[in-house]
Amino acid sequence: MKKRCTSLLLTIVLIFSFCTSAFAAESKPDIYGKAGITIDMKTGEIIYAKSVDSKMYPASTTKLLTALLLAEKFDKGDALKYTESAKSQPEYSLNLNLHPIDIGETMTAEDVMDGLLLFSGNDIAYMIADNVSGSSEKFTEDMNNKIKSLGLKNTHFITPNGLHDPEHYTTAYDLTVIGREAYKNSWVKESMNKETSTIKTSKGTTFIIENRNKLVGKDGNVGGKTGYTSKAGRCLVAMYERDGRQILGVVLNSVYDSQDSFVFEDMKEIIDWSFNAKKISLHQKDTPIKTEKLSYKPLVFFGPVKEIEVPLILKEDVLYYDNEVNKKEAKEEIKLDTVNPWKIDENTSIGTLSLKEREAVKEYKLYTTISKGEIIKSNLILYIGTFIGLIIVILLIMSIIKTITRRKRRRRKSKYL
């Protein structure tokens, strides 16, 4: 009896443990960051979402856009001048934190890019602004023009380095768009992926710098950009590649402590969860999603036009990620082709279902199970009536022909007599 009770107790504990672990594996991460998001970089699908459209301060993650504008204007070997506005920037700057740089000294664009993305030099950002646009004010205009071209409505930048300004803001979602655009540029991508770099000025001053992204080179992290101000909190944009998939993550306004660990833990948590996240079913294959009316002629080539209701069926599951954005915004759109119901079979697509999730759009072919036999069955009375009508018409015609023939015979007979 004791053995049975013990076995039963162990079974209950094991079941409870399994259910708990399964629930834990499926539950979404609860991060310290006030906002967070992950997206599939190839499809644009949002996987993890937390306050993705809340306006926040981006701090130095701004430099992803600054880097992109640099890459679009210069080549790696071009020389850029160190400027007065760069010299006046506060820490964290190459000029203040590592070694003084004189106004007029030059650096190659490649070294400037590394100084911006790895070291996150505030002075380097202004150096880029002055060289790309002629002044930081003009660079602000160029930044916001680029933002508009990307279709972002919740982002407005003032400074090239992201130092605090009340009018310098973005959202977690908008940063995924900027991050993806930056990552598409091979030069920016290459620079972000470096763990260290040695850069120098025209006067021979050499800087050995390390990437402030602690995750780079680990667990598939291939780049990103850190950021911090007291108003913005700890921020991070990070790109990952694992098993042929690419996922980009953003965490904004996380905790900044002496170990500087929270934002990186936040990122690891949402990225690991996102690579393992399973989509939920919106529509299952071989199940009618709705019915639609198709017009046709029961008599094929002539006669009245009728409508028939046909079930629309998918041959694959329609899946999407379960998150706050998709629950509110995912939209379905059905487009039917101009089809002749008489020519439909189970392997002929009659239209498409489009599932729209912000910029991500996936199309699914629609089919139907309607058959010619069903069309004939639904028009049986019409066909019987038509058949009877044809017989009556034929009989009438035959009767008229007989009448005419008789009259002709009578006339001939009269003439003969």
VEXMI-67710 format. One line per field, with one value per residue (C-alpha): residue number from 1; x, y negated, z negated. Coordinates in pm, 1 decimal. Example, Ala and Ser with C-alpha at 12.3 -4.5 7.8 and 13.67 -1.06 7.14 Angstrom:
<sites>
resi = 1 | 2
x = 1230.0 | 1367.0
y = 450.0 | 106.0
z = -780.0 | -714.0
</sites>
This chain:
<sites>
resi = 1 | 2 | 3 | 4 | 5 | 6 | 7 | 8 | 9 | 10 | 11 | 12 | 13 | 14 | 15 | 16 | 17 | 18 | 19 | 20 | 21 | 22 | 23 | 24 | 25 | 26 | 27 | 28 | 29 | 30 | 31 | 32 | 33 | 34 | 35 | 36 | 37 | 38 | 39 | 40 | 41 | 42 | 43 | 44 | 45 | 46 | 47 | 48 | 49 | 50 | 51 | 52 | 53 | 54 | 55 | 56 | 57 | 58 | 59 | 60 | 61 | 62 | 63 | 64 | 65 | 66 | 67 | 68 | 69 | 70 | 71 | 72 | 73 | 74 | 75 | 76 | 77 | 78 | 79 | 80 | 81 | 82 | 83 | 84 | 85 | 86 | 87 | 88 | 89 | 90 | 91 | 92 | 93 | 94 | 95 | 96 | 97 | 98 | 99 | 100 | 101 | 102 | 103 | 104 | 105 | 106 | 107 | 108 | 109 | 110 | 111 | 112 | 113 | 114 | 115 | 116 | 117 | 118 | 119 | 120 | 121 | 122 | 123 | 124 | 125 | 126 | 127 | 128 | 129 | 130 | 131 | 132 | 133 | 134 | 135 | 136 | 137 | 138 | 139 | 140 | 141 | 142 | 143 | 144 | 145 | 146 | 147 | 148 | 149 | 150 | 151 | 152 | 153 | 154 | 155 | 156 | 157 | 158 | 159 | 160 | 161 | 162 | 163 | 164 | 165 | 166 | 167 | 168 | 169 | 170 | 171 | 172 | 173 | 174 | 175 | 176 | 177 | 178 | 179 | 180 | 181 | 182 | 183 | 184 | 185 | 186 | 187 | 188 | 189 | 190 | 191 | 192 | 193 | 194 | 195 | 196 | 197 | 198 | 199 | 200 | 201 | 202 | 203 | 204 | 205 | 206 | 207 | 208 | 209 | 210 | 211 | 212 | 213 | 214 | 215 | 216 | 217 | 218 | 219 | 220 | 221 | 222 | 223 | 224 | 225 | 226 | 227 | 228 | 229 | 230 | 231 | 232 | 233 | 234 | 235 | 236 | 237 | 238 | 239 | 240 | 241 | 242 | 243 | 244 | 245 | 246 | 247 | 248 | 249 | 250 | 251 | 252 | 253 | 254 | 255 | 256 | 257 | 258 | 259 | 260 | 261 | 262 | 263 | 264 | 265 | 266 | 267 | 268 | 269 | 270 | 271 | 272 | 273 | 274 | 275 | 276 | 277 | 278 | 279 | 280 | 281 | 282 | 283 | 284 | 285 | 286 | 287 | 288 | 289 | 290 | 291 | 292 | 293 | 294 | 295 | 296 | 297 | 298 | 299 | 300 | 301 | 302 | 303 | 304 | 305 | 306 | 307 | 308 | 309 | 310 | 311 | 312 | 313 | 314 | 315 | 316 | 317 | 318 | 319 | 320 | 321 | 322 | 323 | 324 | 325 | 326 | 327 | 328 | 329 | 330 | 331 | 332 | 333 | 334 | 335 | 336 | 337 | 338 | 339 | 340 | 341 | 342 | 343 | 344 | 345 | 346 | 347 | 348 | 349 | 350 | 351 | 352 | 353 | 354 | 355 | 356 | 357 | 358 | 359 | 360 | 361 | 362 | 363 | 364 | 365 | 366 | 367 | 368 | 369 | 370 | 371 | 372 | 373 | 374 | 375 | 376 | 377 | 378 | 379 | 380 | 381 | 382 | 383 | 384 | 385 | 386 | 387 | 388 | 389 | 390 | 391 | 392 | 393 | 394 | 395 | 396 | 397 | 398 | 399 | 400 | 401 | 402 | 403 | 404 | 405 | 406 | 407 | 408 | 409 | 410 | 411 | 412 | 413 | 414 | 415 | 416 | 417
x = 0.0 | 284.9 | 461.3 | 145.3 | 100.5 | 465.6 | 441.2 | 124.7 | 284.7 | 592.5 | 372.9 | 179.0 | 503.1 | 648.9 | 332.4 | 322.2 | 691.8 | 642.8 | 341.8 | 525.5 | 834.4 | 621.5 | 434.7 | 763.6 | 905.6 | 604.8 | 561.6 | 696.6 | 1002.4 | 943.3 | 1235.8 | 1360.4 | 1350.6 | 1043.6 | 1014.2 | 1139.6 | 1087.9 | 1228.3 | 1162.9 | 1246.3 | 1485.2 | 1393.9 | 1015.2 | 966.5 | 739.9 | 722.7 | 794.6 | 826.8 | 658.8 | 647.4 | 537.1 | 680.4 | 519.7 | 588.5 | 805.6 | 1138.0 | 1488.5 | 1732.6 | 2065.3 | 2360.8 | 2156.4 | 2101.6 | 2449.6 | 2317.3 | 2154.6 | 2464.7 | 2672.2 | 2435.8 | 2458.3 | 2839.2 | 2844.9 | 2615.6 | 2840.0 | 3199.6 | 3420.8 | 3636.8 | 3962.1 | 3833.8 | 3985.0 | 3757.4 | 3859.8 | 3822.3 | 3606.5 | 3546.6 | 3201.1 | 3351.9 | 3618.7 | 3351.6 | 3164.0 | 3152.3 | 3244.8 | 3224.5 | 3466.0 | 3797.3 | 3933.6 | 3852.5 | 3864.2 | 4163.8 | 4385.8 | 4342.9 | 4276.6 | 4350.1 | 4098.7 | 4198.7 | 4352.3 | 4216.8 | 4112.2 | 4005.2 | 3632.3 | 3682.3 | 3846.8 | 3578.9 | 3309.4 | 3479.6 | 3523.0 | 3149.4 | 3010.9 | 3261.2 | 3376.0 | 3054.3 | 3248.6 | 3025.1 | 3288.3 | 3309.9 | 2936.7 | 2975.8 | 3286.1 | 3069.1 | 2788.9 | 3021.0 | 3192.3 | 2874.3 | 2647.7 | 2872.9 | 2726.5 | 2543.2 | 2230.1 | 2223.5 | 2297.8 | 1989.1 | 1785.2 | 1946.4 | 1877.7 | 1511.2 | 1483.1 | 1623.3 | 1376.4 | 1089.8 | 1217.7 | 1200.9 | 835.0 | 885.6 | 624.5 | 725.5 | 1093.5 | 1260.2 | 1633.9 | 1819.6 | 2174.0 | 2399.5 | 2521.1 | 2190.6 | 2276.3 | 1955.2 | 1717.2 | 1341.4 | 1274.7 | 1509.8 | 1298.8 | 1201.9 | 1023.0 | 1138.6 | 962.5 | 1111.1 | 1457.7 | 1409.2 | 1354.7 | 1664.5 | 1864.3 | 1763.5 | 1847.6 | 2189.5 | 2253.2 | 2182.8 | 2487.7 | 2788.1 | 3029.9 | 2814.3 | 2754.9 | 3128.3 | 3213.6 | 2945.8 | 3078.3 | 3430.3 | 3522.0 | 3824.3 | 3983.4 | 4300.4 | 4243.2 | 4474.1 | 4481.5 | 4694.2 | 4933.5 | 5000.7 | 4789.0 | 4677.1 | 4366.9 | 4293.6 | 3921.1 | 3683.1 | 3325.0 | 3094.3 | 2841.0 | 2928.8 | 2729.4 | 2910.5 | 3059.9 | 2858.8 | 2562.3 | 2518.4 | 2536.8 | 2673.9 | 2638.9 | 2443.5 | 2469.4 | 2456.6 | 2330.1 | 2287.8 | 2183.1 | 2020.9 | 1693.7 | 1705.6 | 1828.1 | 2027.4 | 1947.0 | 2056.6 | 1996.5 | 2135.3 | 2136.5 | 2159.6 | 2209.0 | 2139.4 | 2069.0 | 1991.5 | 1756.1 | 1816.9 | 1650.1 | 1693.4 | 1618.9 | 1571.0 | 1557.0 | 1494.2 | 1513.1 | 1654.5 | 1838.4 | 2198.6 | 2391.1 | 2758.1 | 2797.2 | 2609.2 | 2437.4 | 2063.0 | 2019.5 | 2236.9 | 2041.1 | 1719.1 | 1843.0 | 1961.4 | 1628.2 | 1408.4 | 1639.3 | 1659.0 | 1284.0 | 1223.9 | 1435.1 | 1225.9 | 887.3 | 616.6 | 348.3 | -17.4 | -280.1 | -516.3 | -668.9 | -607.5 | -555.8 | -844.7 | -1091.1 | -1328.9 | -1245.2 | -1556.8 | -1786.3 | -1791.3 | -2033.1 | -1921.8 | -2119.7 | -2179.1 | -2418.3 | -2598.7 | -2645.4 | -2275.4 | -2285.2 | -2619.8 | -2909.2 | -2935.7 | -2644.6 | -2664.0 | -2451.4 | -2328.5 | -2174.8 | -1845.2 | -1633.2 | -1280.2 | -1020.3 | -644.0 | -398.8 | -162.4 | -200.2 | -210.8 | 22.7 | 135.5 | 320.6 | 102.7 | 192.3 | 26.6 | 83.7 | -56.5 | -359.3 | -452.0 | -332.9 | -315.7 | -547.7 | -673.0 | -756.8 | -917.3 | -882.6 | -1068.4 | -971.9 | -1223.8 | -1300.6 | -1552.2 | -1710.4 | -1748.5 | -1368.4 | -1290.7 | -1129.2 | -971.3 | -621.6 | -707.3 | -647.7 | -933.3 | -765.6 | -539.7 | -560.0 | -312.9 | -217.7 | -73.5 | 130.2 | 264.4 | 533.8 | 516.1 | 276.9 | 229.9 | -0.4 | -182.0 | -358.2 | -729.0 | -911.7 | -1267.0 | -1435.0 | -1727.0 | -1786.0 | -1968.2 | -2210.1 | -2312.8 | -2369.8 | -2585.6 | -2777.9 | -2850.5 | -2989.7 | -3183.6 | -3524.7 | -3383.5 | -3237.0 | -3564.2 | -3762.6 | -3520.5 | -3539.5 | -3919.4 | -3914.4 | -3684.4 | -3912.5 | -4215.0 | -4027.6 | -3920.6 | -4279.2 | -4408.1 | -4152.3 | -4242.8 | -4611.4 | -4548.9 | -4343.7 | -4622.6 | -4881.0 | -4673.3 | -4610.7 | -4984.4 | -5066.2 | -4807.0 | -4952.3 | -5302.5 | -5185.8 | -5012.6 | -5322.9 | -5544.3 | -5315.5 | -5316.3 | -5698.3
y = 0.0 | -235.4 | -155.1 | -235.6 | -569.0 | -656.0 | -570.7 | -772.6 | -1070.0 | -1052.3 | -1035.0 | -1344.4 | -1531.6 | -1436.7 | -1541.8 | -1870.3 | -1930.7 | -1856.7 | -2087.0 | -2361.8 | -2335.6 | -2323.2 | -2634.0 | -2806.2 | -2718.5 | -2869.7 | -3177.5 | -3501.4 | -3662.9 | -3930.7 | -4167.3 | -4466.9 | -4688.1 | -4908.0 | -4811.8 | -4520.5 | -4353.6 | -4081.3 | -4042.4 | -3790.1 | -3991.2 | -3806.2 | -3830.1 | -4131.5 | -3926.6 | -4046.0 | -3758.7 | -3913.7 | -4243.7 | -4468.2 | -4833.0 | -4839.2 | -5170.6 | -5367.0 | -5671.0 | -5646.9 | -5790.6 | -5578.5 | -5709.2 | -5580.4 | -5330.2 | -5647.0 | -5584.2 | -5304.0 | -5568.8 | -5790.0 | -5492.7 | -5427.4 | -5788.5 | -5768.8 | -5448.5 | -5601.2 | -5908.3 | -5782.5 | -5485.5 | -5314.0 | -5473.0 | -5831.8 | -6078.6 | -6261.3 | -6568.3 | -6597.4 | -6905.6 | -7170.3 | -7038.5 | -6691.6 | -6834.2 | -6991.5 | -6667.6 | -6522.4 | -6173.9 | -5909.6 | -6041.3 | -5928.8 | -6279.1 | -6281.2 | -5917.9 | -5787.5 | -6057.1 | -6420.7 | -6474.5 | -6806.4 | -6983.9 | -6915.4 | -6573.3 | -6310.8 | -5950.5 | -5702.6 | -5651.4 | -5286.7 | -5385.8 | -5647.9 | -5380.6 | -5154.0 | -5444.7 | -5509.9 | -5158.0 | -4982.0 | -5258.5 | -5460.1 | -5785.4 | -6089.1 | -6304.2 | -6064.4 | -6103.8 | -6481.3 | -6432.5 | -6225.2 | -6481.4 | -6764.5 | -6564.4 | -6411.9 | -6716.8 | -7015.7 | -7082.8 | -6902.3 | -7109.4 | -6995.2 | -6640.2 | -6651.1 | -6737.6 | -6452.7 | -6207.7 | -6294.3 | -6277.0 | -5925.2 | -5843.4 | -5960.4 | -5754.7 | -5446.7 | -5522.0 | -5580.9 | -5803.7 | -5774.2 | -5871.2 | -6211.6 | -6264.9 | -6581.1 | -6472.1 | -6237.5 | -6065.1 | -6028.0 | -6247.3 | -6353.1 | -6599.5 | -6600.1 | -6599.1 | -6308.2 | -5992.8 | -5667.1 | -5340.1 | -4982.1 | -4895.5 | -5186.7 | -5087.5 | -4742.2 | -4913.4 | -5131.9 | -4832.1 | -4616.1 | -4893.5 | -4941.8 | -4567.7 | -4549.4 | -4770.3 | -4536.8 | -4794.0 | -4870.3 | -4498.1 | -4425.2 | -4696.8 | -4589.8 | -4234.8 | -4328.8 | -4254.0 | -4487.0 | -4733.4 | -4940.3 | -5286.8 | -5585.3 | -5951.7 | -6129.3 | -6236.5 | -5873.4 | -5854.6 | -5493.9 | -5371.6 | -5010.3 | -4987.0 | -4709.7 | -4659.1 | -4772.9 | -4513.1 | -4232.3 | -3979.3 | -4012.3 | -3684.0 | -3480.5 | -3251.2 | -3380.3 | -3753.6 | -3919.8 | -4284.5 | -4553.8 | -4884.0 | -4977.0 | -5300.1 | -5476.2 | -5809.5 | -5871.9 | -5956.6 | -5670.6 | -5398.5 | -5109.0 | -5038.6 | -4770.6 | -4670.5 | -4328.5 | -4102.3 | -3722.8 | -3446.3 | -3084.5 | -2785.7 | -2999.2 | -3230.9 | -3599.6 | -3768.6 | -4129.1 | -4238.8 | -4577.0 | -4652.2 | -5009.5 | -5167.8 | -4870.4 | -4884.9 | -5009.6 | -4871.1 | -4850.6 | -4520.2 | -4647.6 | -4311.3 | -4369.8 | -4484.0 | -4200.5 | -3945.2 | -4097.6 | -4057.9 | -3699.5 | -3607.1 | -3745.4 | -3621.2 | -3263.9 | -3261.9 | -3397.5 | -3133.7 | -2868.1 | -3041.5 | -2848.2 | -3014.8 | -2963.0 | -2859.5 | -3119.3 | -2877.7 | -2506.1 | -2344.7 | -2160.0 | -2357.0 | -2605.8 | -2959.3 | -3115.5 | -3093.1 | -3319.8 | -3365.2 | -3285.6 | -3383.7 | -3134.2 | -3035.4 | -2708.3 | -2657.5 | -2730.8 | -2945.1 | -3121.0 | -3181.9 | -3341.0 | -3412.6 | -3256.4 | -3264.2 | -2971.7 | -2977.0 | -2790.0 | -2709.5 | -2854.5 | -2606.6 | -2626.4 | -2345.6 | -2469.2 | -2610.4 | -2988.0 | -3062.9 | -3374.2 | -3473.0 | -3539.7 | -3890.1 | -4220.0 | -4368.1 | -4080.6 | -4048.8 | -4409.8 | -4453.1 | -4126.2 | -4159.5 | -3911.8 | -4002.9 | -3764.7 | -3814.1 | -3580.3 | -3524.6 | -3544.8 | -3175.9 | -2960.1 | -2722.7 | -2465.9 | -2444.2 | -2427.1 | -2120.5 | -2054.1 | -2130.9 | -2463.7 | -2776.0 | -3024.9 | -3311.8 | -3409.3 | -3490.4 | -3760.5 | -3783.8 | -4127.1 | -4188.4 | -4543.0 | -4516.1 | -4136.2 | -3994.9 | -3627.6 | -3489.9 | -3155.5 | -2997.0 | -2931.5 | -2627.2 | -2494.5 | -2153.7 | -2245.9 | -1990.9 | -1989.2 | -1735.1 | -1980.9 | -2254.5 | -2020.9 | -1907.4 | -2267.8 | -2342.8 | -2019.7 | -2189.3 | -2437.8 | -2158.6 | -1957.6 | -2266.9 | -2349.8 | -1992.6 | -1996.1 | -2338.2 | -2209.6 | -1912.5 | -2143.2 | -2372.4 | -2076.7 | -1944.9 | -2288.4 | -2316.9 | -1969.7 | -2061.1 | -2382.2 | -2194.0 | -1937.9 | -2213.2 | -2392.0 | -2064.8 | -1987.2 | -2329.4 | -2294.5 | -1960.4 | -2102.5 | -2389.7 | -2150.7 | -1933.3 | -2234.9 | -2342.3 | -1998.5 | -1977.8
z = 0.0 | -91.4 | 234.5 | 430.5 | 250.8 | 306.4 | 677.0 | 712.3 | 536.8 | 759.8 | 1069.8 | 963.5 | 890.0 | 1228.4 | 1412.8 | 1224.0 | 1295.8 | 1664.0 | 1691.7 | 1505.0 | 1723.3 | 2039.5 | 1928.9 | 1844.4 | 2186.1 | 2359.8 | 2141.2 | 2281.8 | 2122.4 | 1862.1 | 1923.5 | 1725.3 | 2034.2 | 2062.2 | 2429.3 | 2633.6 | 2968.2 | 3190.6 | 3562.0 | 3828.8 | 4045.3 | 4364.4 | 4338.5 | 4109.4 | 3880.1 | 3520.1 | 3281.4 | 2934.6 | 2850.5 | 2545.2 | 2578.0 | 2928.6 | 3028.0 | 2709.8 | 2780.0 | 2596.6 | 2606.2 | 2809.6 | 2670.7 | 2877.7 | 3076.6 | 3284.3 | 3422.6 | 3641.9 | 3859.1 | 3838.4 | 3957.0 | 4246.0 | 4368.3 | 4346.6 | 4553.3 | 4814.6 | 4859.3 | 4829.6 | 4915.0 | 4653.8 | 4770.0 | 4778.2 | 4528.4 | 4283.8 | 4081.7 | 3705.9 | 3648.9 | 3387.2 | 3295.5 | 3252.1 | 3020.3 | 2798.4 | 2728.8 | 2375.0 | 2263.0 | 2401.2 | 2672.2 | 2821.0 | 2763.4 | 2390.0 | 2285.9 | 2481.6 | 2636.0 | 2744.4 | 3114.6 | 3284.2 | 3504.5 | 3865.0 | 3800.5 | 4037.6 | 4009.6 | 4273.2 | 4304.2 | 4208.2 | 3877.9 | 3819.2 | 3863.8 | 3607.9 | 3366.1 | 3395.1 | 3371.0 | 3145.0 | 2909.8 | 2954.6 | 2967.1 | 2918.6 | 3088.8 | 3383.4 | 3445.3 | 3480.9 | 3695.7 | 3929.8 | 3925.5 | 4027.6 | 4300.2 | 4445.6 | 4436.5 | 4370.5 | 4025.5 | 3748.0 | 3820.0 | 4182.5 | 4070.0 | 3845.7 | 4153.5 | 4348.7 | 4065.8 | 4056.6 | 4434.7 | 4414.6 | 4137.6 | 4359.6 | 4652.2 | 4428.5 | 4357.2 | 3984.1 | 3820.5 | 3455.4 | 3483.7 | 3483.6 | 3433.6 | 3331.6 | 3246.2 | 3445.8 | 3126.3 | 2940.4 | 2641.7 | 2474.6 | 2632.0 | 2559.1 | 2933.8 | 3000.8 | 2977.3 | 3144.1 | 3069.1 | 3035.3 | 3360.2 | 3554.0 | 3435.0 | 3591.5 | 3927.2 | 3882.7 | 3759.1 | 4054.3 | 4299.0 | 4139.3 | 4141.0 | 4514.1 | 4568.7 | 4590.0 | 4444.3 | 4140.8 | 4092.2 | 4108.1 | 3855.3 | 3604.5 | 3614.6 | 3497.7 | 3136.6 | 3143.9 | 3382.8 | 3409.6 | 3550.8 | 3594.6 | 3691.5 | 3951.4 | 3673.1 | 3585.1 | 3269.7 | 3234.5 | 3050.9 | 2964.9 | 2905.6 | 2798.7 | 2899.8 | 2617.9 | 2729.5 | 2486.5 | 2688.6 | 3021.6 | 3141.1 | 2887.8 | 2952.7 | 3306.4 | 3230.3 | 3543.2 | 3452.9 | 3280.9 | 3098.2 | 2732.2 | 2579.5 | 2246.8 | 2101.3 | 1765.4 | 1943.2 | 2193.5 | 1959.9 | 2103.3 | 2468.4 | 2710.4 | 3071.2 | 3163.4 | 3471.1 | 3456.9 | 3709.9 | 3618.1 | 3842.5 | 4145.0 | 3957.7 | 3881.0 | 3585.0 | 3473.6 | 3117.6 | 2952.0 | 2578.9 | 2459.3 | 2114.8 | 1928.0 | 1595.2 | 1582.0 | 1286.1 | 1189.5 | 1373.4 | 1681.1 | 1721.9 | 1730.1 | 2089.4 | 2221.7 | 2016.9 | 2146.9 | 2501.7 | 2456.5 | 2304.6 | 2582.1 | 2858.1 | 2724.3 | 2672.2 | 3022.9 | 3196.8 | 3019.9 | 3047.4 | 3229.9 | 3436.8 | 3356.1 | 3609.1 | 3749.3 | 4004.0 | 4038.0 | 4375.0 | 4540.7 | 4326.8 | 4495.5 | 4383.8 | 4538.2 | 4839.5 | 5142.7 | 5432.2 | 5786.9 | 6097.7 | 6377.6 | 6654.8 | 6581.2 | 6955.8 | 7009.4 | 7325.9 | 7299.7 | 7069.9 | 6725.3 | 6491.2 | 6147.1 | 5832.1 | 5631.6 | 5283.4 | 5266.9 | 4960.3 | 4961.3 | 4846.2 | 4778.8 | 4839.2 | 4568.6 | 4218.5 | 4177.8 | 3888.1 | 3703.9 | 3387.7 | 3086.5 | 2964.5 | 2878.2 | 3223.7 | 3426.2 | 3198.5 | 3275.9 | 3631.7 | 3825.3 | 4125.3 | 4380.1 | 4737.4 | 4985.7 | 5360.7 | 5594.1 | 5954.1 | 6236.8 | 6267.2 | 6446.6 | 6192.0 | 6468.4 | 6493.4 | 6121.0 | 5970.3 | 5630.9 | 5762.1 | 5925.9 | 5717.1 | 5733.8 | 5542.8 | 5256.2 | 4888.0 | 4779.1 | 4412.4 | 4332.8 | 4017.1 | 4054.9 | 4320.3 | 4331.7 | 4591.5 | 4671.1 | 4938.6 | 4934.4 | 5232.1 | 5200.3 | 5333.9 | 5326.0 | 5318.0 | 5544.2 | 5823.1 | 6155.5 | 6011.2 | 5740.3 | 5996.9 | 6205.8 | 5896.6 | 5790.0 | 6137.3 | 6191.8 | 6218.2 | 6468.9 | 6678.3 | 6670.4 | 6761.7 | 7039.9 | 7169.7 | 7170.8 | 7334.4 | 7607.4 | 7672.5 | 7696.6 | 7933.4 | 8147.4 | 8157.3 | 8253.0 | 8528.9 | 8655.4 | 8646.1 | 8839.3 | 9096.6 | 9140.3 | 9179.5 | 9441.1 | 9627.0 | 9639.6 | 9776.6 | 10050.0 | 10151.9 | 10168.6 | 10390.1 | 10627.6 | 10642.2 | 10714.4 | 10997.9 | 11148.6 | 11145.0
</sites>
